[in-house]
Amino acid sequence: MVFNPKDFKVLSFDIYGTLIDWESGLFTALLPLASKLPTSSSHHPSNNSERENRVFLLTEYTNLEKAIQIESPTLAYPKVLAEIYRRLATKLSIPISESEAEEFGSTIGKWPAFPDTVAAMQELGKHYKLIVLSNVSRSSFNETNSGPLKGVKFDAIYTAEDIGSYKPDLKNFEYLIKHAGEEFGAKKEEILKVAQSLYHDHIPAKKVGLKPSVWIRRAGDETLMGGKLKDYEGQVDLAATFDTLGDLAAVVKKAFGDA
């Protein structure tokens, strides 16, 4: 498929992984937990490279997140994070306090934006309605929007808290299609999904019948969260792939003839 930016009225974004560097944010927040392990443990950070530590912690996080969101689809995201922290601590036999788990659950607003995000979103906002479709709670997203995403204006915010389920549940995408139509007059074929996570966004976008989506690869083949293309061959339809959101914004700017 030839990607024509002018075919769309609405861009729907995943936030964490696409606009926000959730891998770095989560790794930074989880590292102190692993540092509580005895130095003799093979998983103590001092015994591994940074890449090895990231692989271990973020893989554990991803597996726990999937399980908890399936078990408790209406559990608010900060509570999901807290439960991940508890279960990981239990698995590693690390004693923790309840306040530590809750503190981890409140780190979302501290996760950093990718360097290109704010300028790219401001450019894209000149041409489209910008809609959030995120697995976090409304309050957590508000912290992000007033912090690392300050300066980005979203036209609508749809969260798992509003919908009552977590992506990749198709209900989240059906909610997006329904509300983008009601609020902005956007037809289904005028909605473009822009995201990093193949698992959370691109697979369900295809299943629900959205037009081929745009993949922001970010970490490329080094990604630890959201899946790798070789693992999901045939399950996604991609109209275009960009390494950064800034690259997408440059293509859009050119397509609309901006100077």
C-alpha positions in Angstrom: 0.0 0.0 0.0 1.2 3.5 -0.8 1.0 5.7 2.3 -0.8 9.0 1.6 -0.8 11.2 4.7 -3.7 13.3 3.2 -6.1 10.3 3.3 -6.6 10.7 7.1 -8.5 13.0 9.4 -7.5 11.5 12.8 -4.2 10.1 14.1 -4.6 7.7 17.1 -1.5 7.3 19.2 -0.3 4.8 21.7 1.6 7.0 24.2 3.9 4.7 26.2 6.4 3.3 23.8 5.6 5.6 21.0 5.8 9.1 22.5 7.2 8.1 25.9 10.3 6.0 26.3 8.6 3.5 28.6 11.5 1.0 28.3 13.9 3.4 29.9 11.4 4.7 32.4 10.4 1.2 33.6 14.0 0.0 33.6 15.1 3.0 35.7 12.2 2.4 38.1 12.8 -1.4 38.4 16.6 -1.3 38.8 16.6 -0.5 42.5 14.5 -3.6 43.2 17.0 -5.8 41.5 19.8 -4.1 43.4 18.3 -5.5 46.6 19.3 -9.0 45.5 22.4 -10.5 47.2 25.5 -9.7 45.1 25.9 -13.5 44.7 22.7 -13.6 42.7 23.0 -14.0 38.9 20.4 -11.3 38.6 22.1 -8.7 40.7 22.8 -5.8 38.3 26.5 -5.8 39.2 26.9 -9.2 37.6 25.5 -8.2 34.2 25.8 -5.6 31.5 23.2 -2.9 31.3 21.7 -4.6 28.2 21.4 -7.9 30.1 19.8 -6.2 33.0 17.3 -4.5 30.7 16.4 -7.7 29.0 15.8 -9.5 32.2 13.7 -6.8 34.0 11.7 -5.7 31.0 10.9 -9.3 29.9 9.7 -10.1 33.4 7.7 -6.9 33.4 6.0 -7.7 30.1 5.0 -11.2 31.0 3.5 -10.0 34.3 1.7 -7.1 32.8 0.0 -9.3 30.2 -1.1 -11.8 32.9 -2.5 -9.2 35.2 -4.3 -7.2 32.6 -6.1 -10.4 31.4 -6.9 -11.3 35.0 -8.1 -7.8 36.0 -9.1 -5.8 32.9 -10.7 -3.0 35.0 -7.8 -2.6 37.4 -6.4 0.9 37.1 -2.9 1.0 35.5 -1.1 2.3 38.6 -2.5 -0.7 40.5 -1.4 -3.0 37.7 2.1 -1.6 38.1 2.1 -2.0 41.8 0.9 -5.6 41.4 3.7 -6.3 38.9 6.2 -4.9 41.4 4.8 -7.2 44.2 4.9 -10.3 42.0 8.4 -9.6 40.7 9.6 -9.1 44.2 8.0 -12.3 45.3 9.5 -14.2 42.4 13.0 -12.9 43.3 12.4 -13.5 47.0 12.9 -9.8 47.8 11.0 -8.4 50.8 9.3 -5.1 50.0 6.9 -2.7 51.7 3.5 -1.8 50.3 4.6 1.8 49.9 7.4 0.6 47.6 4.9 -1.1 45.3 2.6 1.9 45.3 5.6 4.2 44.6 6.5 2.1 41.5 2.9 2.5 40.4 3.1 6.2 40.5 6.3 6.5 38.3 4.4 6.8 35.0 4.5 10.6 34.9 8.2 10.5 35.3 8.9 8.3 32.3 10.7 10.5 29.7 9.5 11.6 26.3 11.6 10.6 23.3 13.6 13.7 22.2 11.7 14.2 18.9 8.2 13.7 20.4 6.9 17.2 21.3 8.1 18.9 18.1 6.7 16.0 16.0 3.3 16.1 17.7 3.0 19.8 17.3 3.6 19.5 13.6 1.1 16.6 13.3 -1.4 18.6 15.2 -1.5 21.2 12.4 -3.0 18.6 10.0 -5.0 16.1 12.1 -7.1 15.5 15.2 -4.8 13.8 17.7 -6.4 11.1 19.8 -4.8 9.2 22.7 -5.7 5.4 23.0 -3.8 4.3 26.0 -3.7 1.6 28.6 -3.0 3.9 31.5 -5.5 5.7 33.8 -6.7 9.2 33.1 -4.8 10.6 36.1 -1.5 9.0 35.0 -1.9 10.3 31.5 -2.6 13.8 32.9 0.7 13.7 34.8 2.5 12.7 31.6 0.7 15.4 29.5 1.6 18.1 32.0 5.2 16.8 32.4 7.2 15.3 29.6 4.5 15.9 26.9 3.9 19.5 28.0 3.2 21.6 24.9 1.3 18.8 23.1 -2.4 19.3 22.6 -4.6 16.3 22.3 -8.1 16.5 20.9 -9.4 13.5 22.7 -8.1 11.1 25.4 -9.5 7.5 25.5 -8.0 5.4 28.3 -8.4 1.8 29.5 -10.0 3.4 32.6 -12.7 4.9 30.4 -13.3 1.8 28.3 -13.0 -0.9 31.0 -10.5 -3.1 29.1 -6.8 -3.1 28.1 -5.4 -3.2 24.6 -5.1 -5.4 22.7 -8.8 -6.0 23.5 -10.8 -5.1 20.4 -13.3 -3.2 22.5 -10.7 -0.4 22.9 -10.4 0.0 19.1 -14.2 -0.2 18.6 -14.4 2.6 21.2 -11.9 4.6 19.2 -13.8 4.2 16.0 -17.2 5.0 17.5 -16.0 8.1 19.4 -13.8 9.5 16.6 -16.8 9.3 14.4 -19.2 10.9 16.9 -16.8 13.7 18.0 -14.9 14.5 14.9 -17.0 13.1 12.0 -14.1 10.8 11.1 -15.0 7.7 9.0 -13.3 4.5 9.9 -11.0 4.7 6.9 -9.9 8.2 8.0 -8.4 7.0 11.2 -4.7 6.1 11.2 -3.2 4.2 14.1 0.4 5.3 14.9 2.2 3.1 17.4 5.3 1.3 18.5 3.8 -1.9 20.0 2.8 -4.5 17.4 1.2 -6.6 20.2 -0.9 -3.9 21.8 -1.8 -1.8 18.7 -1.0 -3.0 15.2 -2.4 -6.5 15.5 -5.8 -5.4 16.9 -5.9 -2.5 14.4 -5.8 -5.0 11.6 -8.4 -7.3 13.3 -10.8 -4.4 13.8 -10.5 -3.4 10.1 -8.6 -0.1 10.4 -6.6 0.9 7.4 -2.9 -0.2 7.4 -1.2 1.5 10.3 2.1 3.3 10.8 4.8 1.6 12.9 7.2 3.8 14.9 10.0 1.3 15.4 11.9 3.2 18.0 14.4 0.6 19.3 14.0 -1.5 16.1 15.2 -5.0 16.5 16.6 -4.2 19.9 13.1 -3.5 21.3 12.2 -5.5 24.4 8.5 -4.5 24.7 5.8 -4.5 22.1 7.1 -7.4 20.0 9.3 -7.8 17.0 8.0 -7.9 13.4 9.4 -11.4 12.8 7.2 -12.7 15.6 4.0 -11.3 14.1 4.4 -11.8 10.4 1.1 -11.9 8.7 -0.7 -10.5 11.7 -0.2 -6.8 11.0 -0.8 -4.5 8.0 1.7 -1.6 7.9 1.3 1.3 5.6 4.7 2.7 6.6 7.5 2.3 9.1 9.6 5.0 10.6 12.4 4.9 13.1 11.1 8.0 14.9 8.0 10.1 15.2 10.0 13.0 13.8 10.5 11.1 10.6 6.7 10.6 10.2 6.2 14.3 10.9 8.6 15.3 8.2 6.8 13.1 5.6 3.5 14.7 6.7 4.8 18.2 6.5 6.1 17.6 2.9 2.8 15.9 1.9 0.8 19.0 3.0 3.2 21.3 1.2 4.4 23.1 4.4 7.4 25.3 3.9 
